[in-house]
Amino acid sequence: MITDSGNLGDVFSAYRDSDRIAVIDLYDENNPREISFRALNESCDAVARGLRRYGLGVGDRVAIVALNRVEYLEVMFGAMRAGCVPVMINAKLPADQIQFIIDDAGATLVFCDPGFIDLCDPGMAIIDFDGAGEGSYADFVDPGPFDSFVPGPVDIAEQPYTSGSTGRPKGVLLHHKGQRWMIAQLIQSRELTEDDCGIISAPLYHKNALLAVKSALGAGGRVVVMARFDVKQYLRCIERYRLTMLTGVPTMYALMIQQEALLADTDISSVRAISMGSAPASEVLLDNVQAAFPAVRIRLNYGITEGGPVLLAWKHADGLERPRNSVGYPLPDVEFKFVGGPSANEGVLHTRNPGVMIGYHNLPQETAKCLHDGWLDTGDILRRDEDGWFYFIGRSDDMFVTAGENIYPGDVETMLERHPDVMQAVVVPAPNMLKAHVPHAFIVPRAGATLTEDEVKQHALANAPAYAHPRRVFFMDVLPLAGTNKIDRKFLKARAAEAARADGTA
């Protein structure tokens, strides 16, 4: 009889002897690989045995620098089974930041795609996923059964890193018990079953992809793993693999709905739910996505890596209808309070729940800034309505002040996207010598539109307070994306600051 160790690496242990397909690996799109639960389980055990043979054990860090592929999952789950802590690294980072994370984590071994080996210190011990002979993944693994490490209440399961948008990346210490609680909550609240087929196109170092793959496999469902997001490949997968769950960030869906011809030729009847998170979604985008998928439920999500990550369920405890722009209703065992806002139901969200991080790796002062008696300061501003539904307002550090007025970029972006010729809008602060900061907007016009800067400004002045109108408007064919497929606001802020200096207003 198989017993569950409580190890996060054993999240799909109930299906370890099943020959049903667990993963469809599209790392090589022209040669997709189908891997059964049994084969995946055996490969994870082989990694765990390889790590033990190498001399690694409980608490040792193992880094992964790769695009999405089944071997990534094998190392992640296998490392946890051995008691090691996988450190998932953004392969799009420059070499110095990748090496900073490796050094900060104290990783002694790095699993790599061949194209990223040069990003690592040549003195590091590196296992090449696609190599041959000594130093290769094929040579490293040690096939055979393995008894997983049985974790205690606070043993660390994995160590993802924050994006570092406001400083050096910080290692987030997530423990086995909390993450197993989290996955169980997701499976139940989203009613995931063995019949579901999801898709992973966000990078596996990010919380969205990590949770999606674990909850899909934990429910006994299938998951299609794309090496990276490609909008046409993503849409083709819907029909080819009969996807039931689509996941992504708003930018990805904005790119999808621009593929009107491909969408019209795609059978989307298998899709039952669309999950959207990690960034605010405008009403206009939601309208467009709902029009493209008229029979599908769209669910906005909210989460933070340090906080669980997911804190809210898709359904209300009393069965109340969910407002479209709500990010959810509290999961069981999740406590909340709002701090510093205009009322007891709005402000910076603080949470206490079984999935909250232990802290930041080797950063006790940073941990103390946001974690007090188990309560995590998320840094996000939310509000709660009279029925208990939550709504995301913005990041407290995204808000900026113009001549004493608070501006939340998401509000201005939603207003701009209501213009019929605007496909996407991003608003960032630009320095201003008189008003501290003023809004600058980056716009992707609809195909064929002849939009001018003055038209955008006049639309803003007619539909929002004057202080919120963008002082400069820049038109782009596509918006720049960061490694998580979210808008690269850091880059756009730099562009806005450069323009303000050139204008003499900074």
C-alpha positions as CSV (number, residue, x, y, z in Angstrom):
1,M,0.0,0.0,0.0
2,I,1.4,3.4,-1.0
3,T,1.4,6.0,1.7
4,D,1.9,9.7,1.1
5,S,5.1,11.0,2.7
6,G,3.8,14.6,2.8
7,N,6.7,15.6,0.6
8,L,5.8,18.1,-2.1
9,G,7.8,16.0,-4.6
10,D,5.1,13.3,-4.0
11,V,2.2,15.5,-4.9
12,F,1.0,13.0,-7.5
13,S,1.7,9.9,-5.5
14,A,-1.8,8.6,-5.8
15,Y,-1.2,8.2,-9.6
16,R,2.4,7.0,-9.5
17,D,1.4,3.5,-10.9
18,S,-0.9,4.9,-13.6
19,D,-0.1,4.5,-17.3
20,R,-2.3,7.5,-18.2
21,I,-0.5,10.5,-19.7
22,A,0.7,13.0,-17.2
23,V,2.9,15.4,-19.2
24,I,3.0,16.3,-22.9
25,D,6.4,17.9,-23.4
26,L,6.6,20.4,-26.3
27,Y,10.2,21.5,-25.6
28,D,10.8,20.3,-29.2
29,E,7.5,21.3,-30.8
30,N,8.1,19.1,-33.8
31,N,8.7,16.0,-31.6
32,P,6.3,16.2,-28.7
33,R,6.8,13.6,-25.9
34,E,4.0,12.0,-23.9
35,I,5.1,10.8,-20.4
36,S,2.9,8.7,-18.2
37,F,2.5,9.1,-14.5
38,R,4.4,5.9,-14.0
39,A,7.3,7.1,-16.2
40,L,7.4,10.5,-14.5
41,N,7.4,9.0,-11.1
42,E,10.3,6.7,-12.0
43,S,12.3,9.6,-13.5
44,C,11.8,11.6,-10.3
45,D,13.0,8.7,-8.2
46,A,16.0,8.4,-10.5
47,V,16.9,12.1,-9.9
48,A,16.5,11.6,-6.2
49,R,18.8,8.6,-6.3
50,G,21.3,10.5,-8.4
51,L,21.4,13.4,-6.0
52,R,22.0,11.0,-3.1
53,R,24.8,9.2,-5.0
54,Y,26.3,12.6,-5.7
55,G,26.4,13.2,-2.0
56,L,23.6,15.7,-1.6
57,G,20.8,15.5,1.0
58,V,18.4,17.3,3.2
59,G,18.6,21.1,2.9
60,D,21.2,21.1,0.0
61,R,20.3,23.5,-2.8
62,V,20.0,22.4,-6.4
63,A,19.6,25.1,-9.1
64,I,17.7,24.8,-12.4
65,V,18.4,27.1,-15.3
66,A,16.3,25.9,-18.2
67,L,13.2,26.5,-20.3
68,N,10.1,24.5,-19.5
69,R,10.6,20.7,-20.2
70,V,9.7,17.5,-18.5
71,E,13.3,17.1,-17.1
72,Y,12.7,20.4,-15.3
73,L,9.8,18.7,-13.5
74,E,11.8,15.6,-12.8
75,V,14.6,17.6,-11.1
76,M,12.2,19.7,-9.2
77,F,10.2,16.8,-7.8
78,G,13.2,14.5,-7.5
79,A,15.2,17.0,-5.5
80,M,12.3,17.5,-3.1
81,R,12.0,13.7,-2.7
82,A,15.7,13.6,-1.7
83,G,15.2,16.4,0.8
84,C,17.1,18.8,-1.4
85,V,15.7,22.3,-2.1
86,P,15.2,23.2,-5.8
87,V,16.1,26.7,-6.8
88,M,14.3,27.7,-10.0
89,I,16.1,30.5,-11.8
90,N,14.9,32.8,-14.6
91,A,17.0,31.9,-17.6
92,K,16.4,35.3,-19.2
93,L,18.4,37.1,-16.5
94,P,21.9,38.3,-17.3
95,A,24.8,36.0,-16.2
96,D,25.7,38.1,-13.2
97,Q,22.2,37.9,-11.7
98,I,22.0,34.2,-12.4
99,Q,25.3,33.7,-10.6
100,F,24.1,35.9,-7.8
101,I,21.1,33.7,-7.2
102,I,23.2,30.5,-7.4
103,D,25.7,31.9,-4.9
104,D,23.0,33.4,-2.6
105,A,21.2,30.1,-2.4
106,G,24.5,28.2,-1.9
107,A,23.6,25.8,-4.7
108,T,26.3,23.2,-5.3
109,L,24.8,21.7,-8.5
110,V,23.1,23.3,-11.5
111,F,20.9,21.6,-14.0
112,C,21.0,23.4,-17.3
113,D,19.8,23.6,-20.8
114,P,22.9,23.6,-23.0
115,G,22.2,27.1,-24.3
116,F,22.4,28.5,-20.8
117,I,25.6,26.8,-19.5
118,D,27.7,29.9,-20.4
119,L,25.5,32.0,-18.1
120,C,26.9,30.0,-15.1
121,D,30.3,30.3,-13.5
122,P,32.6,27.8,-15.3
123,G,33.7,26.6,-11.9
124,M,30.2,25.3,-11.0
125,A,29.2,21.7,-11.2
126,I,26.8,21.6,-14.1
127,I,24.5,18.8,-15.4
128,D,23.6,19.3,-19.1
129,F,20.1,18.2,-19.8
130,D,20.9,17.3,-23.4
131,G,24.6,16.3,-23.2
132,A,26.1,12.9,-23.4
133,G,28.6,11.1,-21.2
134,E,30.1,12.5,-17.9
135,G,28.2,15.6,-16.8
136,S,25.1,14.8,-18.7
137,Y,21.6,14.3,-17.3
138,A,21.4,10.8,-18.7
139,D,24.6,9.9,-16.9
140,F,23.5,11.6,-13.6
141,V,20.2,9.9,-13.0
142,D,20.2,6.5,-11.2
143,P,17.1,4.5,-12.0
144,G,15.4,2.5,-9.2
145,P,12.9,3.0,-6.4
146,F,13.4,5.7,-3.8
147,D,11.8,6.3,-0.4
148,S,11.1,10.0,-0.2
149,F,12.3,12.2,2.7
150,V,9.5,12.7,5.2
151,P,9.5,16.4,6.0
152,G,8.8,18.0,9.3
153,P,6.5,21.0,9.9
154,V,9.0,23.6,8.6
155,D,11.3,21.7,6.3
156,I,11.9,23.8,3.1
157,A,10.5,22.3,-0.1
158,E,11.5,24.9,-2.7
159,Q,13.2,28.3,-2.9
160,P,11.9,30.5,-5.8
161,Y,13.3,34.0,-6.1
162,T,11.4,37.3,-6.3
163,S,11.8,39.2,-9.5
164,G,14.2,41.8,-7.9
165,S,12.2,44.7,-9.4
166,T,13.0,46.8,-6.4
167,G,16.4,45.4,-5.6
168,R,18.3,42.2,-5.5
169,P,16.2,39.0,-5.9
170,K,15.2,37.4,-2.6
171,G,14.9,33.7,-2.0
172,V,11.5,32.8,-0.7
173,L,11.5,29.8,1.7
174,L,8.3,27.7,1.1
175,H,7.8,24.6,3.2
176,H,6.4,21.1,2.3
177,K,3.5,21.3,4.7
178,G,2.3,24.7,3.5
179,Q,2.7,23.9,-0.2
180,R,0.8,20.6,0.1
181,W,-2.0,22.4,1.9
182,M,-2.0,25.0,-1.0
183,I,-2.2,22.3,-3.7
184,A,-5.0,20.5,-1.9
185,Q,-7.0,23.8,-1.6
186,L,-6.5,24.6,-5.3
187,I,-7.6,21.1,-6.5
188,Q,-10.8,21.4,-4.3
189,S,-11.7,25.0,-5.0
190,R,-11.1,24.8,-8.7
191,E,-12.8,21.3,-8.9
192,L,-9.8,19.8,-10.8
193,T,-10.2,16.2,-11.9
194,E,-8.5,13.5,-13.8
195,D,-10.4,14.6,-16.9
196,D,-8.7,18.0,-16.9
197,C,-5.9,19.0,-19.3
198,G,-4.1,22.2,-18.5
199,I,-1.2,24.1,-20.2
200,I,2.0,25.6,-18.8
201,S,3.5,28.3,-20.9
202,A,4.6,30.6,-18.2
203,P,8.2,29.9,-17.0
204,L,8.4,27.2,-14.3
205,Y,10.4,29.4,-12.0
206,H,7.3,31.6,-11.6
207,K,4.5,30.9,-9.0
208,N,1.8,30.6,-11.7
209,A,3.4,27.8,-13.5
210,L,4.6,26.0,-10.4
211,L,1.1,25.9,-8.9
212,A,-0.6,25.0,-12.2
213,V,1.6,22.0,-12.8
214,K,1.4,20.7,-9.3
215,S,-2.3,21.1,-9.0
216,A,-2.9,19.5,-12.4
217,L,-0.8,16.5,-11.6
218,G,-2.0,16.3,-8.0
219,A,-5.6,15.9,-9.4
220,G,-4.4,13.2,-11.8
221,G,-5.0,15.4,-14.9
222,R,-2.7,16.0,-17.9
223,V,-0.6,19.0,-18.5
224,V,0.9,20.3,-21.7
225,V,4.3,21.9,-21.1
226,M,5.5,24.6,-23.6
227,A,9.1,25.6,-23.6
228,R,8.1,29.3,-23.8
229,F,4.9,31.2,-24.6
230,D,4.2,31.4,-28.3
231,V,0.7,32.7,-29.1
232,K,0.1,30.6,-32.2
233,Q,1.4,27.4,-30.7
234,Y,-0.7,28.0,-27.6
235,L,-3.9,28.4,-29.6
236,R,-3.1,25.3,-31.7
237,C,-2.7,23.3,-28.4
238,I,-6.3,24.0,-27.4
239,E,-7.7,21.9,-30.2
240,R,-4.9,19.4,-30.6
241,Y,-4.9,18.4,-26.9
242,R,-8.5,19.3,-26.0
243,L,-7.4,21.7,-23.3
244,T,-10.0,22.2,-20.5
245,M,-8.1,24.9,-18.5
246,L,-6.2,27.9,-19.9
247,T,-3.9,29.8,-17.7
248,G,-1.9,33.0,-18.2
249,V,-1.3,36.6,-17.5
250,P,-3.4,39.3,-19.1
251,T,-0.7,40.2,-21.7
252,M,-0.9,36.6,-23.0
253,Y,-4.6,36.8,-23.5
254,A,-4.3,40.2,-25.2
255,L,-2.0,38.6,-27.7
256,M,-4.3,35.7,-28.2
257,I,-7.4,37.7,-29.1
258,Q,-5.3,39.6,-31.7
259,Q,-5.1,36.2,-33.6
260,E,-8.7,36.6,-34.9
261,A,-8.3,34.3,-37.9
262,L,-6.6,31.5,-36.0
263,L,-9.1,31.7,-33.1
264,A,-12.0,31.5,-35.6
265,D,-10.5,28.3,-37.1
266,T,-9.8,26.7,-33.7
267,D,-12.2,24.3,-31.9
268,I,-12.3,25.7,-28.4
269,S,-15.3,23.7,-27.2
270,S,-13.1,21.7,-24.7
271,V,-12.2,24.8,-22.6
272,R,-14.3,25.1,-19.4
273,A,-12.3,27.8,-17.6
274,I,-9.8,30.5,-18.1
275,S,-7.5,31.6,-15.3
276,M,-5.9,35.0,-15.4
277,G,-3.5,36.4,-12.8
278,S,-0.3,38.1,-11.8
279,A,-1.3,41.5,-13.2
280,P,-4.5,43.5,-13.3
281,A,-6.9,42.8,-16.2
282,S,-8.9,45.7,-17.7
283,E,-12.7,45.5,-18.3
284,V,-11.9,45.9,-22.0
285,L,-9.6,42.9,-22.1
286,L,-12.2,40.8,-20.2
287,D,-14.8,41.9,-22.7
288,N,-12.6,40.8,-25.6
289,V,-11.6,37.5,-24.0
290,Q,-15.2,36.7,-23.2
291,A,-16.3,37.5,-26.7
292,A,-13.6,35.1,-28.0
293,F,-14.6,32.4,-25.5
294,P,-18.3,33.1,-25.0
295,A,-19.1,29.8,-23.2
296,V,-16.1,29.9,-20.8
297,R,-15.9,31.1,-17.3
298,I,-13.1,33.7,-16.8
299,R,-11.6,33.6,-13.4
300,L,-9.3,36.4,-12.1
301,N,-6.7,35.2,-9.5
302,Y,-4.7,36.9,-6.8
303,G,-1.6,35.5,-5.2
304,I,1.9,36.4,-4.0
305,T,4.8,34.0,-3.8
306,E,5.5,34.8,-0.2
307,G,1.9,34.3,0.8
308,G,1.0,30.8,-0.2
309,P,0.9,31.9,-3.0
310,V,-2.9,31.7,-3.8
311,L,-5.2,33.1,-1.1
312,L,-8.6,33.2,-2.7
313,A,-11.0,30.6,-4.1
314,W,-13.1,30.8,-7.3
315,K,-16.3,30.1,-5.4
316,H,-18.1,31.8,-2.6
317,A,-18.7,29.8,0.6
318,D,-22.5,30.6,0.3
319,G,-22.7,29.9,-3.4
320,L,-23.1,33.6,-4.4
321,E,-22.5,34.6,-8.0
322,R,-19.0,35.9,-8.5
323,P,-18.6,39.4,-9.9
324,R,-16.5,39.3,-13.1
325,N,-13.8,41.6,-11.8
326,S,-13.4,40.0,-8.4
327,V,-10.2,38.1,-7.7
328,G,-12.0,35.7,-5.4
329,Y,-13.3,34.7,-2.0
330,P,-11.0,33.6,0.9
331,L,-9.9,30.0,1.0
332,P,-10.6,28.1,4.2
333,D,-7.9,28.7,6.9
334,V,-6.8,32.0,5.4
335,E,-7.0,35.0,7.6
336,F,-7.0,38.6,6.3
337,K,-6.8,42.2,7.6
338,F,-6.5,45.5,5.7
339,V,-4.0,48.1,6.9
340,G,-3.7,51.8,6.2
341,G,-6.7,52.1,4.0
342,P,-9.8,54.3,4.2
343,S,-11.9,51.6,5.9
344,A,-11.7,48.2,7.5
345,N,-12.5,46.6,4.1
346,E,-9.8,48.3,2.0
347,G,-6.0,48.8,2.4
348,V,-2.8,46.9,2.2
349,L,-3.6,43.3,2.5
350,H,-2.0,41.3,5.4
351,T,-2.6,37.5,5.5
352,R,-1.9,34.6,7.8
353,N,-2.3,31.1,6.5
354,P,-0.6,27.6,6.4
355,G,1.2,28.4,3.2
356,V,2.9,31.7,4.2
357,M,6.7,31.5,3.7
358,I,9.1,30.8,6.5
359,G,11.0,33.9,5.5
360,Y,13.6,35.2,3.0
361,H,16.7,33.1,2.7
362,N,19.5,34.6,4.8
363,L,17.7,38.0,5.0
364,P,16.4,38.3,8.6
365,Q,15.9,42.1,8.3
366,E,14.0,41.9,5.1
367,T,11.9,39.1,6.6
368,A,11.2,41.2,9.7
369,K,9.9,44.1,7.5
370,C,7.0,42.0,6.1
371,L,6.4,39.1,8.4
372,H,5.1,39.6,12.0
373,D,3.7,36.8,14.2
374,G,2.8,34.8,11.1
375,W,1.1,37.8,9.4
376,L,2.5,38.7,6.0
377,D,2.3,42.2,4.6
378,T,1.7,41.6,0.9
379,G,2.3,45.1,-0.2
380,D,-0.8,44.9,-2.3
381,I,-3.9,47.1,-2.0
382,L,-7.2,45.2,-2.1
383,R,-10.8,45.9,-1.0
384,R,-13.6,43.6,0.1
385,D,-17.3,44.1,-0.8
386,E,-20.3,43.4,1.4
387,D,-20.5,39.8,0.2
388,G,-16.9,39.1,1.0
389,W,-15.6,39.2,-2.6
390,F,-12.1,40.6,-3.0
391,Y,-10.9,43.1,-5.6
392,F,-7.3,44.0,-6.5
393,I,-6.6,47.7,-6.6
394,G,-2.8,47.8,-7.2
395,R,0.6,47.4,-5.7
396,S,1.4,49.9,-3.0
397,D,4.7,50.5,-4.7
398,D,3.1,51.0,-8.2
399,M,0.9,53.8,-6.9
400,F,2.4,57.3,-7.5
401,V,1.5,60.8,-6.5
402,T,0.8,63.7,-8.9
403,A,0.5,67.1,-7.1
404,G,-0.8,65.4,-4.0
405,E,-3.3,63.0,-5.8
406,N,-2.8,59.3,-5.7
407,I,-2.8,57.6,-9.1
408,Y,-3.2,53.8,-9.5
409,P,-1.9,52.9,-13.0
410,G,-4.5,50.2,-13.5
411,D,-7.4,52.7,-13.2
412,V,-5.9,54.9,-15.9
413,E,-5.1,52.0,-18.1
414,T,-8.7,50.7,-18.0
415,M,-9.9,54.1,-18.9
416,L,-7.5,54.4,-21.9
417,E,-8.4,50.9,-23.1
418,R,-12.1,52.0,-23.4
419,H,-11.1,54.1,-26.4
420,P,-12.2,52.1,-29.5
421,D,-8.8,52.4,-31.1
422,V,-6.7,51.3,-28.1
423,M,-5.8,47.6,-27.9
424,Q,-3.5,47.8,-24.8
425,A,-2.3,50.6,-22.5
426,V,0.3,50.8,-19.8
427,V,0.8,53.8,-17.6
428,V,3.9,54.6,-15.6
429,P,5.2,57.5,-13.6
430,A,7.6,60.0,-15.1
431,P,9.6,62.4,-12.9
432,N,8.3,66.0,-12.9
433,M,10.0,69.0,-11.3
434,L,6.7,70.6,-10.3
435,K,4.4,67.6,-9.5
436,A,6.9,64.9,-8.4
437,H,5.5,62.5,-11.0
438,V,3.1,62.6,-13.9
439,P,1.5,59.8,-16.0
440,H,3.1,58.7,-19.2
441,A,1.2,56.2,-21.4
442,F,2.5,53.5,-23.8
443,I,-0.2,52.5,-26.2
444,V,-0.7,49.6,-28.7
445,P,-3.3,50.8,-31.2
446,R,-5.8,48.5,-32.8
447,A,-4.8,47.2,-36.3
448,G,-5.5,49.8,-38.9
449,A,-6.2,52.6,-36.4
450,T,-4.9,56.1,-37.0
451,L,-4.6,57.3,-33.4
452,T,-2.8,60.5,-32.3
453,E,-1.3,61.5,-29.0
454,D,-3.8,64.4,-28.7
455,E,-6.7,62.1,-29.2
456,V,-5.6,59.9,-26.4
457,K,-5.1,62.9,-24.1
458,Q,-8.5,64.3,-25.0
459,H,-10.1,60.9,-24.3
460,A,-8.4,60.8,-20.9
461,L,-9.4,64.4,-20.0
462,A,-13.0,63.6,-20.9
463,N,-13.2,60.4,-18.9
464,A,-11.0,60.8,-15.8
465,P,-9.7,63.5,-13.4
466,A,-7.4,66.0,-15.2
467,Y,-4.5,65.1,-13.0
468,A,-4.6,61.5,-14.3
469,H,-4.3,62.2,-18.0
470,P,-1.0,61.1,-19.6
471,R,1.3,64.0,-20.3
472,R,3.1,62.0,-23.0
473,V,1.8,59.2,-25.1
474,F,4.0,56.7,-26.9
475,F,2.8,54.3,-29.6
476,M,4.2,50.8,-29.8
477,D,3.6,47.7,-32.0
478,V,4.0,45.4,-29.0
479,L,4.7,46.1,-25.4
480,P,7.9,44.8,-23.9
481,L,7.6,41.7,-21.8
482,A,9.6,40.6,-18.7
483,G,10.6,37.0,-18.1
484,T,7.2,36.2,-16.6
485,N,5.3,37.4,-19.7
486,K,4.1,40.4,-17.8
487,I,4.6,43.9,-19.0
488,D,8.2,45.1,-18.4
489,R,7.2,48.2,-16.4
490,K,10.8,48.8,-15.2
491,F,11.9,49.2,-18.8
492,L,8.9,51.5,-19.6
493,K,9.6,53.6,-16.5
494,A,13.2,54.2,-17.8
495,R,11.8,55.2,-21.2
496,A,9.4,57.6,-19.5
497,A,12.1,59.1,-17.4
498,E,14.4,59.5,-20.4
499,A,11.6,61.3,-22.3
500,A,10.9,63.6,-19.3
501,R,14.6,64.6,-19.1
502,A,14.6,65.3,-22.9
503,D,11.5,67.5,-22.5
504,G,13.1,69.4,-19.7
505,T,10.2,68.6,-17.3
506,A,12.1,66.2,-15.0
